[in-house]
Amino acid sequence: MAATTRKHRVTEYTILNDQRDHLDLSLTQAKDRIRSARRHADTFHTYKFTTRDNTPMHVAYAHYQPNSPRHGFSKYGADVTRIYQLTEAAVFAAFGLSERDNTKP
């Protein structure tokens, strides 16, 4: 499992009150953060696309509005956006699937 975690890195981009930062996360950390974002973010969307070199990618977008009762950022009045960028291979690894399993009806 540790080899899979190191192989599939996930990039988290954070925008906090117009200041930007990014982190490289392990697959396990990203799964936990994305799962939490689905439950607590005010807005959550996922997108699938291909890069210029035809690499399938997935992006998860989470927005936490200031003064919202759904999350802990509200007590600071912070406007937080988090964007998670991961390859399709990382998505398959996160859920124990292979590319072959994805084609089954």
C-alpha positions in Angstrom: 0.0 0.0 0.0 2.8 2.4 0.8 4.2 2.1 -2.8 0.8 2.9 -4.2 0.5 6.0 -2.0 3.9 7.3 -3.1 3.2 6.6 -6.8 0.0 8.5 -7.1 0.4 12.0 -5.8 -2.4 14.5 -5.6 -2.0 18.3 -5.8 -4.2 20.4 -3.6 -4.5 24.1 -4.6 -5.8 26.3 -1.8 -7.1 29.9 -2.2 -7.6 31.6 1.1 -8.9 35.2 1.0 -7.2 35.7 -2.4 -3.8 34.2 -1.3 -2.8 31.0 -3.1 -0.8 28.0 -2.0 -0.5 24.3 -3.0 0.4 21.0 -1.3 1.4 17.6 -2.7 -0.6 15.0 -0.9 -0.5 11.3 -0.8 -3.4 9.4 -2.2 -4.7 8.5 1.3 -4.6 12.1 2.5 -6.4 13.3 -0.6 -9.1 10.7 -0.3 -9.8 11.9 3.3 -9.8 15.6 2.4 -12.0 15.1 -0.7 -14.4 13.0 1.3 -14.6 15.7 4.0 -15.1 18.4 1.3 -18.0 16.5 -0.2 -19.7 16.6 3.2 -18.8 20.1 4.5 -18.2 22.4 1.5 -20.9 24.8 0.5 -20.2 24.0 -3.2 -18.6 20.8 -4.4 -18.1 19.8 -8.1 -16.0 17.2 -9.9 -14.7 17.4 -13.4 -13.0 15.0 -15.8 -10.9 16.1 -18.7 -7.7 15.2 -20.6 -4.5 17.2 -20.6 -2.6 18.3 -23.7 -0.7 15.0 -23.8 -4.0 13.1 -23.5 -3.6 12.1 -19.8 -7.0 11.6 -18.2 -7.4 13.9 -15.2 -9.9 14.5 -12.5 -10.4 17.7 -10.6 -12.5 18.2 -7.4 -13.6 21.8 -6.6 -14.7 22.7 -3.1 -15.7 26.2 -2.0 -16.3 27.2 1.7 -18.2 30.5 2.0 -17.5 32.9 4.8 -19.9 32.7 7.8 -21.5 29.4 6.7 -22.5 27.0 9.5 -21.4 23.9 7.5 -17.6 24.1 8.3 -15.0 25.3 10.7 -13.7 28.1 8.5 -16.8 30.2 9.2 -15.6 31.3 12.7 -12.7 33.0 11.0 -14.7 34.6 8.3 -12.5 33.0 5.7 -13.4 32.6 2.0 -11.7 29.2 1.1 -11.5 27.4 -2.2 -9.7 24.1 -2.5 -9.0 22.3 -5.8 -7.7 18.8 -5.9 -6.0 17.6 -9.1 -5.4 13.9 -9.7 -4.8 11.5 -12.6 -7.3 8.9 -13.5 -4.8 6.2 -12.5 -4.8 7.7 -9.0 -8.6 7.6 -8.9 -8.6 3.9 -9.9 -6.0 3.1 -7.3 -8.0 5.0 -4.6 -11.0 2.7 -5.1 -9.1 -0.5 -5.8 -10.1 -0.6 -9.5 -8.1 -1.3 -12.6 -8.7 0.4 -15.9 -10.2 -2.9 -17.1 -12.8 -2.8 -14.3 -14.0 0.6 -15.4 -15.2 -0.6 -18.8 -17.7 -3.1 -17.4 -21.4 -2.0 -17.6 
